[in-house]
Amino acid sequence: MASPCDEVPERPIRLFGDPVLKTASAPVGEIDERVRAVVADLLDSVAIPGRAGVAASQIGVNLRAFSFNVDGRIGYLLNPVLVELGGDPELVEEGCLSVPDLWYPVRRSPWARAEGIDLDGNPVSVEGAGLLAQALQHEVDHLDGMLYLDRLEKDARRDAMRRIRESSWF
C-alpha cells in the first residue's frame, strides 16, 4: 500500500494578481538542491495533461526556469533566453494557467529557439515551430514578468480584464 508521502502534491499555480507573476525572475546561480527541487516541481507540474509549459514564477518561485511539454517532448531550461525568432509573427490563440479559462489571439513568431543550461550547467538549446515556439515565447515572457495579457490589443485586453474581474477565481 502506498503511503500518502509517496505522492508528490501538485504545486498550486499562482493566479493573475499575484505579484510574483509581474516580477522579473532572478537568474539561477549555483545549482544546488533547491534548484534541483524546483526543476522536479516544474517537471511534475507540466506533466499534467493540457499543459504546454510552466514557469517557476507560476509556482511561486522567483527563479529563471521553466518546463515544457509539447508533442511528447518534455524538458526544462534554466536561465533561458530567446535567441532567435523565425517567420512573420502571426495571431495564435493563447491561454495561460495563471489566467484560467481565457483565450485570446496573441502575436507570436511561428518558430523560436531558446538557449539556457541544464542541471549540470551544460548549455542547452531548444527550438521548434508551432506550439513549441509559442510555449518558449510564453514562458520566457513569464520569466521577464510579463503575462500574455500584456501583449493583447487594447480592446481584447479591456475585455480580458472585465472577464477576469467577473471570474469566480479572481
TORDREN-437518 format. One record per atom (N, C-alpha, C): residue in three letters; residue number from 1; x, y, z. Coordinates in Angstrom, 3 decimals. Layout:
! residues N
ALA / NUM / X / Y / Z
...
! end
This chain:
! residues 170
MET / 1 / 0.848 / -1.185 / 0.000
MET / 1 / 0.000 / 0.000 / 0.000
MET / 1 / 0.893 / 1.248 / 0.000
ALA / 2 / 0.569 / 2.177 / -0.869
ALA / 2 / 1.371 / 3.401 / -0.993
ALA / 2 / 1.073 / 4.341 / 0.173
SER / 3 / 2.117 / 4.947 / 0.647
SER / 3 / 1.991 / 5.939 / 1.703
SER / 3 / 1.582 / 7.268 / 1.082
PRO / 4 / 0.811 / 8.105 / 1.799
PRO / 4 / 0.480 / 9.430 / 1.260
PRO / 4 / 1.737 / 10.249 / 0.962
CYS / 5 / 2.841 / 9.932 / 1.645
CYS / 5 / 4.093 / 10.663 / 1.406
CYS / 5 / 4.710 / 10.299 / 0.056
ASP / 6 / 4.269 / 9.170 / -0.529
ASP / 6 / 4.807 / 8.750 / -1.823
ASP / 6 / 4.283 / 9.609 / -2.968
GLU / 7 / 3.158 / 10.267 / -2.747
GLU / 7 / 2.574 / 11.087 / -3.803
GLU / 7 / 3.154 / 12.489 / -3.742
VAL / 8 / 3.499 / 13.016 / -4.899
VAL / 8 / 4.011 / 14.378 / -4.967
VAL / 8 / 2.809 / 15.306 / -5.128
PRO / 9 / 2.617 / 16.231 / -4.182
PRO / 9 / 1.476 / 17.140 / -4.329
PRO / 9 / 1.728 / 18.117 / -5.478
GLU / 10 / 0.661 / 18.419 / -6.184
GLU / 10 / 0.770 / 19.402 / -7.268
GLU / 10 / 1.018 / 20.776 / -6.666
ARG / 11 / 2.002 / 21.484 / -7.220
ARG / 11 / 2.256 / 22.855 / -6.764
ARG / 11 / 1.133 / 23.734 / -7.278
PRO / 12 / 0.519 / 24.517 / -6.410
PRO / 12 / -0.550 / 25.394 / -6.885
PRO / 12 / -0.009 / 26.427 / -7.869
ILE / 13 / -0.790 / 26.687 / -8.893
ILE / 13 / -0.434 / 27.693 / -9.896
ILE / 13 / -0.887 / 29.056 / -9.382
ARG / 14 / 0.034 / 30.015 / -9.391
ARG / 14 / -0.287 / 31.376 / -8.981
ARG / 14 / -1.167 / 32.016 / -10.050
LEU / 15 / -2.142 / 32.773 / -9.596
LEU / 15 / -3.123 / 33.369 / -10.499
LEU / 15 / -2.894 / 34.859 / -10.685
PHE / 16 / -3.452 / 35.360 / -11.789
PHE / 16 / -3.392 / 36.785 / -12.109
PHE / 16 / -3.664 / 37.588 / -10.847
GLY / 17 / -2.844 / 38.607 / -10.631
GLY / 17 / -2.962 / 39.433 / -9.439
GLY / 17 / -1.858 / 39.143 / -8.432
ASP / 18 / -1.264 / 37.953 / -8.496
ASP / 18 / -0.156 / 37.619 / -7.602
ASP / 18 / 1.083 / 38.384 / -8.079
PRO / 19 / 1.720 / 39.145 / -7.201
PRO / 19 / 2.872 / 39.965 / -7.620
PRO / 19 / 4.033 / 39.173 / -8.230
VAL / 20 / 4.197 / 37.910 / -7.867
VAL / 20 / 5.315 / 37.129 / -8.416
VAL / 20 / 5.207 / 37.016 / -9.938
LEU / 21 / 3.999 / 37.081 / -10.459
LEU / 21 / 3.801 / 36.956 / -11.912
LEU / 21 / 4.249 / 38.199 / -12.677
LYS / 22 / 4.358 / 39.323 / -11.991
LYS / 22 / 4.763 / 40.569 / -12.648
LYS / 22 / 6.186 / 40.972 / -12.262
THR / 23 / 6.920 / 40.041 / -11.667
THR / 23 / 8.284 / 40.292 / -11.219
THR / 23 / 9.260 / 39.550 / -12.115
ALA / 24 / 10.275 / 40.239 / -12.609
ALA / 24 / 11.307 / 39.569 / -13.400
ALA / 24 / 12.013 / 38.547 / -12.510
SER / 25 / 12.203 / 37.352 / -13.019
SER / 25 / 12.797 / 36.258 / -12.248
SER / 25 / 14.309 / 36.408 / -12.132
ALA / 26 / 14.823 / 36.010 / -10.985
ALA / 26 / 16.263 / 36.058 / -10.726
ALA / 26 / 16.963 / 34.927 / -11.477
PRO / 27 / 18.158 / 35.209 / -12.011
PRO / 27 / 18.891 / 34.145 / -12.702
PRO / 27 / 19.306 / 33.038 / -11.734
VAL / 28 / 19.406 / 31.837 / -12.271
VAL / 28 / 19.914 / 30.709 / -11.496
VAL / 28 / 21.417 / 30.911 / -11.342
GLY / 29 / 21.892 / 30.874 / -10.111
GLY / 29 / 23.333 / 30.969 / -9.842
GLY / 29 / 23.873 / 29.566 / -9.634
GLU / 30 / 24.163 / 29.265 / -8.389
GLU / 30 / 24.645 / 27.930 / -8.041
GLU / 30 / 23.522 / 26.914 / -8.204
ILE / 31 / 23.827 / 25.802 / -8.834
ILE / 31 / 22.836 / 24.742 / -8.995
ILE / 31 / 22.955 / 23.826 / -7.776
ASP / 32 / 22.033 / 24.063 / -6.830
ASP / 32 / 22.050 / 23.320 / -5.579
ASP / 32 / 20.777 / 22.481 / -5.457
GLU / 33 / 20.557 / 21.931 / -4.283
GLU / 33 / 19.376 / 21.078 / -4.085
GLU / 33 / 18.079 / 21.860 / -4.245
ARG / 34 / 18.079 / 23.131 / -3.885
ARG / 34 / 16.867 / 23.955 / -4.064
ARG / 34 / 16.526 / 24.060 / -5.540
VAL / 35 / 17.515 / 24.343 / -6.383
VAL / 35 / 17.272 / 24.458 / -7.823
VAL / 35 / 16.812 / 23.106 / -8.377
ARG / 36 / 17.439 / 22.033 / -7.931
ARG / 36 / 17.029 / 20.691 / -8.391
ARG / 36 / 15.577 / 20.397 / -7.993
ALA / 37 / 15.189 / 20.815 / -6.796
ALA / 37 / 13.816 / 20.604 / -6.335
ALA / 37 / 12.830 / 21.432 / -7.167
VAL / 38 / 13.208 / 22.654 / -7.511
VAL / 38 / 12.341 / 23.494 / -8.346
VAL / 38 / 12.149 / 22.845 / -9.715
VAL / 39 / 13.221 / 22.339 / -10.321
VAL / 39 / 13.107 / 21.681 / -11.624
VAL / 39 / 12.211 / 20.451 / -11.512
ALA / 40 / 12.367 / 19.660 / -10.455
ALA / 40 / 11.498 / 18.496 / -10.261
ALA / 40 / 10.036 / 18.933 / -10.165
ASP / 41 / 9.772 / 20.013 / -9.410
ASP / 41 / 8.405 / 20.532 / -9.294
ASP / 41 / 7.880 / 21.020 / -10.647
LEU / 42 / 8.734 / 21.693 / -11.411
LEU / 42 / 8.316 / 22.179 / -12.732
LEU / 42 / 7.966 / 21.014 / -13.654
LEU / 43 / 8.790 / 19.972 / -13.638
LEU / 43 / 8.525 / 18.812 / -14.494
LEU / 43 / 7.259 / 18.086 / -14.056
ASP / 44 / 7.033 / 17.962 / -12.739
ASP / 44 / 5.789 / 17.363 / -12.251
ASP / 44 / 4.589 / 18.213 / -12.650
SER / 45 / 4.737 / 19.528 / -12.541
SER / 45 / 3.629 / 20.440 / -12.838
SER / 45 / 3.265 / 20.443 / -14.313
VAL / 46 / 4.258 / 20.343 / -15.197
VAL / 46 / 3.973 / 20.396 / -16.634
VAL / 46 / 3.478 / 19.051 / -17.167
ALA / 47 / 3.648 / 17.972 / -16.390
ALA / 47 / 3.227 / 16.643 / -16.839
ALA / 47 / 1.711 / 16.471 / -16.793
ILE / 48 / 1.024 / 17.377 / -16.142
ILE / 48 / -0.434 / 17.305 / -16.055
ILE / 48 / -1.012 / 17.559 / -17.445
PRO / 49 / -1.919 / 16.688 / -17.902
PRO / 49 / -2.469 / 16.841 / -19.260
PRO / 49 / -3.013 / 18.242 / -19.526
GLY / 50 / -2.740 / 18.722 / -20.740
GLY / 50 / -3.219 / 20.024 / -21.170
GLY / 50 / -2.262 / 21.166 / -20.897
ARG / 51 / -1.119 / 20.868 / -20.312
ARG / 51 / -0.142 / 21.911 / -20.007
ARG / 51 / 1.029 / 21.841 / -20.976
ALA / 52 / 1.325 / 22.973 / -21.625
ALA / 52 / 2.445 / 23.043 / -22.570
ALA / 52 / 3.691 / 23.611 / -21.917
GLY / 53 / 3.528 / 24.361 / -20.829
GLY / 53 / 4.679 / 24.951 / -20.156
GLY / 53 / 4.297 / 25.492 / -18.800
VAL / 54 / 5.282 / 25.520 / -17.907
VAL / 54 / 5.096 / 26.101 / -16.580
VAL / 54 / 6.383 / 26.838 / -16.223
ALA / 55 / 6.252 / 28.111 / -15.875
ALA / 55 / 7.392 / 28.908 / -15.438
ALA / 55 / 7.491 / 28.842 / -13.920
ALA / 56 / 8.712 / 28.961 / -13.408
ALA / 56 / 8.916 / 28.909 / -11.956
ALA / 56 / 8.061 / 29.945 / -11.233
SER / 57 / 7.897 / 31.115 / -11.817
SER / 57 / 7.070 / 32.146 / -11.170
SER / 57 / 5.629 / 31.672 / -10.988
GLN / 58 / 5.159 / 30.810 / -11.872
GLN / 58 / 3.787 / 30.320 / -11.766
GLN / 58 / 3.591 / 29.380 / -10.586
ILE / 59 / 4.692 / 28.821 / -10.063
ILE / 59 / 4.581 / 28.002 / -8.864
ILE / 59 / 5.166 / 28.752 / -7.666
GLY / 60 / 5.301 / 30.066 / -7.815
GLY / 60 / 5.683 / 30.920 / -6.705
GLY / 60 / 7.169 / 31.031 / -6.432
VAL / 61 / 7.996 / 30.650 / -7.395
VAL / 61 / 9.445 / 30.693 / -7.206
VAL / 61 / 10.040 / 31.741 / -8.143
ASN / 62 / 10.722 / 32.716 / -7.571
ASN / 62 / 11.322 / 33.784 / -8.376
ASN / 62 / 12.693 / 33.316 / -8.879
LEU / 63 / 12.660 / 32.435 / -9.867
LEU / 63 / 13.873 / 31.845 / -10.418
LEU / 63 / 13.692 / 31.691 / -11.920
ARG / 64 / 14.722 / 31.995 / -12.677
ARG / 64 / 14.651 / 31.954 / -14.137
ARG / 64 / 14.739 / 30.501 / -14.628
ALA / 65 / 13.588 / 29.831 / -14.635
ALA / 65 / 13.499 / 28.429 / -15.039
ALA / 65 / 12.078 / 28.142 / -15.516
PHE / 66 / 11.970 / 27.258 / -16.507
PHE / 66 / 10.646 / 26.793 / -16.927
PHE / 66 / 10.741 / 25.374 / -17.450
SER / 67 / 9.580 / 24.729 / -17.504
SER / 67 / 9.471 / 23.399 / -18.090
SER / 67 / 8.511 / 23.486 / -19.273
PHE / 68 / 8.608 / 22.497 / -20.163
PHE / 68 / 7.706 / 22.448 / -21.315
PHE / 68 / 7.313 / 21.003 / -21.584
ASN / 69 / 6.151 / 20.850 / -22.225
ASN / 69 / 5.619 / 19.534 / -22.568
ASN / 69 / 4.799 / 19.705 / -23.848
VAL / 70 / 5.451 / 19.493 / -24.981
VAL / 70 / 4.801 / 19.693 / -26.273
VAL / 70 / 5.066 / 18.482 / -27.158
ASP / 71 / 3.990 / 17.894 / -27.652
ASP / 71 / 4.083 / 16.748 / -28.564
ASP / 71 / 4.953 / 15.636 / -27.993
GLY / 72 / 4.792 / 15.355 / -26.705
GLY / 72 / 5.537 / 14.282 / -26.063
GLY / 72 / 6.965 / 14.632 / -25.697
ARG / 73 / 7.396 / 15.826 / -26.013
ARG / 73 / 8.746 / 16.281 / -25.668
ARG / 73 / 8.657 / 17.087 / -24.374
ILE / 74 / 9.257 / 16.554 / -23.323
ILE / 74 / 9.229 / 17.189 / -22.015
ILE / 74 / 10.643 / 17.604 / -21.649
GLY / 75 / 10.787 / 18.814 / -21.147
GLY / 75 / 12.105 / 19.275 / -20.759
GLY / 75 / 12.021 / 20.539 / -19.921
TYR / 76 / 13.180 / 21.131 / -19.691
TYR / 76 / 13.263 / 22.346 / -18.886
TYR / 76 / 14.471 / 23.145 / -19.358
LEU / 77 / 14.487 / 24.404 / -19.007
LEU / 77 / 15.639 / 25.274 / -19.256
LEU / 77 / 15.854 / 26.143 / -18.024
LEU / 78 / 17.107 / 26.292 / -17.661
LEU / 78 / 17.495 / 27.235 / -16.622
LEU / 78 / 18.136 / 28.431 / -17.307
ASN / 79 / 17.861 / 29.609 / -16.816
ASN / 79 / 18.369 / 30.866 / -17.388
ASN / 79 / 18.093 / 30.969 / -18.891
PRO / 80 / 16.865 / 30.661 / -19.311
PRO / 80 / 16.567 / 30.699 / -20.745
PRO / 80 / 16.551 / 32.108 / -21.320
VAL / 81 / 16.990 / 32.181 / -22.560
VAL / 81 / 16.963 / 33.417 / -23.327
VAL / 81 / 16.468 / 33.056 / -24.722
LEU / 82 / 15.518 / 33.820 / -25.242
LEU / 82 / 15.118 / 33.639 / -26.642
LEU / 82 / 16.229 / 34.231 / -27.498
VAL / 83 / 16.867 / 33.397 / -28.312
VAL / 83 / 17.998 / 33.880 / -29.098
VAL / 83 / 17.647 / 34.068 / -30.569
GLU / 84 / 16.543 / 33.454 / -30.997
GLU / 84 / 16.163 / 33.602 / -32.401
GLU / 84 / 14.676 / 33.331 / -32.561
LEU / 85 / 14.033 / 34.177 / -33.347
LEU / 85 / 12.635 / 34.003 / -33.728
LEU / 85 / 12.595 / 33.956 / -35.237
GLY / 86 / 11.738 / 33.107 / -35.790
GLY / 86 / 11.667 / 32.982 / -37.238
GLY / 86 / 10.256 / 33.093 / -37.761
GLY / 87 / 10.154 / 33.598 / -38.969
GLY / 87 / 8.858 / 33.760 / -39.621
GLY / 87 / 8.178 / 35.042 / -39.197
ASP / 88 / 7.198 / 35.429 / -39.979
ASP / 88 / 6.434 / 36.628 / -39.651
ASP / 88 / 5.498 / 36.323 / -38.486
PRO / 89 / 5.511 / 37.158 / -37.447
PRO / 89 / 4.599 / 36.933 / -36.324
PRO / 89 / 3.153 / 36.838 / -36.818
GLU / 90 / 2.417 / 35.927 / -36.201
GLU / 90 / 1.021 / 35.708 / -36.576
GLU / 90 / 0.177 / 35.600 / -35.319
LEU / 91 / -1.107 / 35.864 / -35.463
LEU / 91 / -2.016 / 35.753 / -34.328
LEU / 91 / -2.319 / 34.287 / -34.067
VAL / 92 / -2.105 / 33.856 / -32.823
VAL / 92 / -2.430 / 32.490 / -32.404
VAL / 92 / -3.235 / 32.576 / -31.113
GLU / 93 / -4.177 / 31.661 / -30.960
GLU / 93 / -4.961 / 31.625 / -29.728
GLU / 93 / -4.048 / 31.207 / -28.585
GLU / 94 / -4.132 / 31.930 / -27.489
GLU / 94 / -3.263 / 31.627 / -26.363
GLU / 94 / -4.044 / 31.750 / -25.073
GLY / 95 / -3.705 / 30.875 / -24.152
GLY / 95 / -4.262 / 30.908 / -22.813
GLY / 95 / -3.117 / 30.804 / -21.830
CYS / 96 / -3.448 / 30.775 / -20.544
CYS / 96 / -2.409 / 30.723 / -19.517
CYS / 96 / -2.999 / 30.099 / -18.258
LEU / 97 / -2.224 / 29.217 / -17.641
LEU / 97 / -2.670 / 28.596 / -16.397
LEU / 97 / -2.927 / 29.637 / -15.308
SER / 98 / -2.242 / 30.753 / -15.372
SER / 98 / -2.396 / 31.807 / -14.368
SER / 98 / -3.583 / 32.723 / -14.645
VAL / 99 / -4.238 / 32.512 / -15.778
VAL / 99 / -5.432 / 33.273 / -16.155
VAL / 99 / -6.438 / 32.243 / -16.676
PRO / 100 / -7.008 / 31.443 / -15.767
PRO / 100 / -7.822 / 30.294 / -16.191
PRO / 100 / -8.999 / 30.647 / -17.089
ASP / 101 / -9.213 / 29.759 / -18.055
ASP / 101 / -10.408 / 29.762 / -18.904
ASP / 101 / -10.521 / 30.927 / -19.877
LEU / 102 / -9.451 / 31.700 / -20.064
LEU / 102 / -9.496 / 32.793 / -21.035
LEU / 102 / -8.502 / 32.517 / -22.159
TRP / 103 / -8.952 / 32.702 / -23.378
TRP / 103 / -8.110 / 32.513 / -24.560
TRP / 103 / -8.269 / 33.731 / -25.454
TYR / 104 / -7.144 / 34.262 / -25.911
TYR / 104 / -7.157 / 35.439 / -26.779
TYR / 104 / -6.073 / 35.296 / -27.839
PRO / 105 / -6.277 / 35.959 / -28.985
PRO / 105 / -5.229 / 35.944 / -30.020
PRO / 105 / -4.043 / 36.819 / -29.622
VAL / 106 / -2.850 / 36.232 / -29.721
VAL / 106 / -1.608 / 36.922 / -29.389
VAL / 106 / -0.666 / 36.775 / -30.579
ARG / 107 / 0.062 / 37.819 / -30.871
ARG / 107 / 1.012 / 37.779 / -31.989
ARG / 107 / 2.296 / 37.090 / -31.521
ARG / 108 / 2.622 / 35.951 / -32.164
ARG / 108 / 3.813 / 35.175 / -31.829
ARG / 108 / 4.523 / 34.756 / -33.115
SER / 109 / 5.824 / 34.621 / -33.035
SER / 109 / 6.591 / 34.096 / -34.168
SER / 109 / 6.331 / 32.601 / -34.281
PRO / 110 / 6.229 / 32.082 / -35.505
PRO / 110 / 5.912 / 30.664 / -35.683
PRO / 110 / 7.085 / 29.716 / -35.406
TRP / 111 / 8.279 / 30.262 / -35.208
TRP / 111 / 9.450 / 29.437 / -34.898
TRP / 111 / 10.290 / 30.181 / -33.865
ALA / 112 / 10.862 / 29.440 / -32.924
ALA / 112 / 11.680 / 30.072 / -31.882
ALA / 112 / 12.792 / 29.131 / -31.438
ARG / 113 / 13.876 / 29.749 / -30.971
ARG / 113 / 14.976 / 28.994 / -30.351
ARG / 113 / 15.346 / 29.699 / -29.055
ALA / 114 / 15.400 / 28.909 / -28.001
ALA / 114 / 15.806 / 29.414 / -26.687
ALA / 114 / 17.042 / 28.652 / -26.243
GLU / 115 / 17.921 / 29.353 / -25.559
GLU / 115 / 19.123 / 28.719 / -25.020
GLU / 115 / 19.170 / 28.953 / -23.524
GLY / 116 / 19.746 / 27.986 / -22.823
GLY / 116 / 19.912 / 28.077 / -21.378
GLY / 116 / 20.890 / 27.010 / -20.951
ILE / 117 / 20.730 / 26.553 / -19.715
ILE / 117 / 21.583 / 25.483 / -19.204
ILE / 117 / 20.726 / 24.411 / -18.555
ASP / 118 / 21.345 / 23.234 / -18.326
ASP / 118 / 20.671 / 22.156 / -17.615
ASP / 118 / 21.183 / 22.101 / -16.176
LEU / 119 / 20.770 / 21.093 / -15.432
LEU / 119 / 21.145 / 20.984 / -14.026
LEU / 119 / 22.630 / 20.697 / -13.810
ASP / 120 / 23.319 / 20.315 / -14.874
ASP / 120 / 24.771 / 20.102 / -14.777
ASP / 120 / 25.546 / 21.335 / -15.237
GLY / 121 / 24.825 / 22.390 / -15.600
GLY / 121 / 25.474 / 23.611 / -16.065
GLY / 121 / 25.860 / 23.574 / -17.530
ASN / 122 / 25.435 / 22.520 / -18.239
ASN / 122 / 25.748 / 22.394 / -19.663
ASN / 122 / 24.806 / 23.247 / -20.499
PRO / 123 / 25.319 / 23.837 / -21.598
PRO / 123 / 24.449 / 24.617 / -22.484
PRO / 123 / 23.392 / 23.725 / -23.140
VAL / 124 / 22.186 / 24.278 / -23.251
VAL / 124 / 21.070 / 23.568 / -23.870
VAL / 124 / 20.380 / 24.525 / -24.826
SER / 125 / 19.986 / 24.000 / -25.978
SER / 125 / 19.222 / 24.779 / -26.946
SER / 125 / 17.938 / 24.016 / -27.255
VAL / 126 / 16.817 / 24.720 / -27.228
VAL / 126 / 15.524 / 24.129 / -27.574
VAL / 126 / 14.934 / 24.988 / -28.671
GLU / 127 / 14.548 / 24.331 / -29.764
GLU / 127 / 13.944 / 25.079 / -30.868
GLU / 127 / 12.781 / 24.302 / -31.431
GLY / 128 / 11.867 / 25.040 / -32.019
GLY / 128 / 10.728 / 24.380 / -32.614
GLY / 128 / 9.752 / 25.363 / -33.222
ALA / 129 / 8.785 / 24.789 / -33.901
ALA / 129 / 7.750 / 25.569 / -34.573
ALA / 129 / 6.411 / 25.323 / -33.882
GLY / 130 / 5.435 / 26.119 / -34.264
GLY / 130 / 4.076 / 25.926 / -33.775
GLY / 130 / 3.953 / 26.080 / -32.275
LEU / 131 / 3.334 / 25.083 / -31.648
LEU / 131 / 3.060 / 25.158 / -30.215
LEU / 131 / 4.339 / 25.257 / -29.387
LEU / 132 / 5.417 / 24.576 / -29.789
LEU / 132 / 6.662 / 24.675 / -29.030
LEU / 132 / 7.218 / 26.093 / -29.111
ALA / 133 / 7.188 / 26.689 / -30.290
ALA / 133 / 7.657 / 28.080 / -30.430
ALA / 133 / 6.818 / 29.007 / -29.560
GLN / 134 / 5.526 / 28.798 / -29.570
GLN / 134 / 4.621 / 29.616 / -28.769
GLN / 134 / 4.921 / 29.440 / -27.279
ALA / 135 / 5.128 / 28.185 / -26.853
ALA / 135 / 5.410 / 27.916 / -25.442
ALA / 135 / 6.730 / 28.561 / -25.010
LEU / 136 / 7.755 / 28.477 / -25.844
LEU / 136 / 9.039 / 29.091 / -25.496
LEU / 136 / 8.878 / 30.595 / -25.288
GLN / 137 / 8.154 / 31.236 / -26.195
GLN / 137 / 7.943 / 32.683 / -26.087
GLN / 137 / 7.107 / 33.028 / -24.852
HIS / 138 / 6.057 / 32.252 / -24.610
HIS / 138 / 5.151 / 32.480 / -23.487
HIS / 138 / 5.889 / 32.332 / -22.151
GLU / 139 / 6.686 / 31.267 / -22.023
GLU / 139 / 7.374 / 31.009 / -20.751
GLU / 139 / 8.488 / 32.028 / -20.495
VAL / 140 / 9.228 / 32.417 / -21.527
VAL / 140 / 10.248 / 33.454 / -21.332
VAL / 140 / 9.584 / 34.764 / -20.930
ASP / 141 / 8.419 / 35.066 / -21.519
ASP / 141 / 7.669 / 36.247 / -21.081
ASP / 141 / 7.396 / 36.176 / -19.575
HIS / 142 / 6.926 / 35.019 / -19.091
HIS / 142 / 6.663 / 34.873 / -17.653
HIS / 142 / 7.902 / 35.234 / -16.842
LEU / 143 / 9.053 / 34.728 / -17.266
LEU / 143 / 10.280 / 34.956 / -16.502
LEU / 143 / 10.722 / 36.414 / -16.550
ASP / 144 / 10.230 / 37.147 / -17.545
ASP / 144 / 10.505 / 38.576 / -17.641
ASP / 144 / 9.438 / 39.414 / -16.926
GLY / 145 / 8.496 / 38.740 / -16.250
GLY / 145 / 7.444 / 39.449 / -15.520
GLY / 145 / 6.291 / 39.908 / -16.394
MET / 146 / 6.103 / 39.227 / -17.513
MET / 146 / 5.061 / 39.622 / -18.461
MET / 146 / 4.061 / 38.473 / -18.646
LEU / 147 / 2.786 / 38.820 / -18.655
LEU / 147 / 1.732 / 37.857 / -18.972
LEU / 147 / 1.287 / 38.064 / -20.413
TYR / 148 / 0.693 / 37.027 / -20.999
TYR / 148 / 0.235 / 37.165 / -22.385
TYR / 148 / -0.787 / 38.284 / -22.517
LEU / 149 / -1.487 / 38.596 / -21.436
LEU / 149 / -2.456 / 39.691 / -21.459
LEU / 149 / -1.787 / 41.014 / -21.821
ASP / 150 / -0.518 / 41.165 / -21.426
ASP / 150 / 0.220 / 42.391 / -21.723
ASP / 150 / 0.463 / 42.563 / -23.216
ARG / 151 / 0.331 / 41.500 / -23.980
ARG / 151 / 0.558 / 41.547 / -25.427
ARG / 151 / -0.729 / 41.719 / -26.232
LEU / 152 / -1.858 / 41.746 / -25.555
LEU / 152 / -3.132 / 41.849 / -26.259
LEU / 152 / -3.345 / 43.254 / -26.805
GLU / 153 / -4.094 / 43.312 / -27.903
GLU / 153 / -4.500 / 44.606 / -28.430
GLU / 153 / -5.474 / 45.233 / -27.434
LYS / 154 / -5.604 / 46.543 / -27.492
LYS / 154 / -6.327 / 47.323 / -26.485
LYS / 154 / -7.731 / 46.784 / -26.187
ASP / 155 / -8.548 / 46.542 / -27.226
ASP / 155 / -9.919 / 46.087 / -26.998
ASP / 155 / -9.958 / 44.694 / -26.379
ALA / 156 / -9.078 / 43.804 / -26.838
ALA / 156 / -9.027 / 42.448 / -26.285
ALA / 156 / -8.573 / 42.493 / -24.826
ARG / 157 / -7.615 / 43.345 / -24.527
ARG / 157 / -7.134 / 43.463 / -23.139
ARG / 157 / -8.246 / 43.996 / -22.234
ARG / 158 / -8.977 / 44.969 / -22.700
ARG / 158 / -10.093 / 45.517 / -21.913
ARG / 158 / -11.126 / 44.408 / -21.641
ASP / 159 / -11.445 / 43.613 / -22.665
ASP / 159 / -12.392 / 42.509 / -22.499
ASP / 159 / -11.845 / 41.476 / -21.507
ALA / 160 / -10.554 / 41.141 / -21.629
ALA / 160 / -9.944 / 40.166 / -20.725
ALA / 160 / -10.012 / 40.651 / -19.280
MET / 161 / -9.700 / 41.918 / -19.052
MET / 161 / -9.719 / 42.454 / -17.694
MET / 161 / -11.144 / 42.428 / -17.118
ARG / 162 / -12.124 / 42.712 / -17.943
ARG / 162 / -13.522 / 42.641 / -17.495
ARG / 162 / -13.871 / 41.208 / -17.113
ARG / 163 / -13.491 / 40.256 / -17.975
ARG / 163 / -13.807 / 38.850 / -17.707
ARG / 163 / -13.071 / 38.344 / -16.466
ILE / 164 / -11.855 / 38.804 / -16.242
ILE / 164 / -11.119 / 38.411 / -15.030
ILE / 164 / -11.852 / 38.923 / -13.796
ARG / 165 / -12.247 / 40.192 / -13.811
ARG / 165 / -12.951 / 40.761 / -12.645
ARG / 165 / -14.240 / 40.005 / -12.358
GLU / 166 / -14.894 / 39.492 / -13.408
GLU / 166 / -16.162 / 38.780 / -13.239
GLU / 166 / -15.972 / 37.293 / -12.926
SER / 167 / -14.742 / 36.790 / -13.012
SER / 167 / -14.496 / 35.354 / -12.829
SER / 167 / -14.656 / 34.939 / -11.366
SER / 168 / -14.902 / 33.663 / -11.174
SER / 168 / -15.059 / 33.137 / -9.810
SER / 168 / -13.708 / 32.986 / -9.100
TRP / 169 / -12.622 / 32.911 / -9.842
TRP / 169 / -11.304 / 32.674 / -9.231
TRP / 169 / -10.580 / 33.962 / -8.820
PHE / 170 / -11.041 / 35.111 / -9.324
PHE / 170 / -10.320 / 36.360 / -9.045
PHE / 170 / -10.755 / 36.961 / -7.726
! end
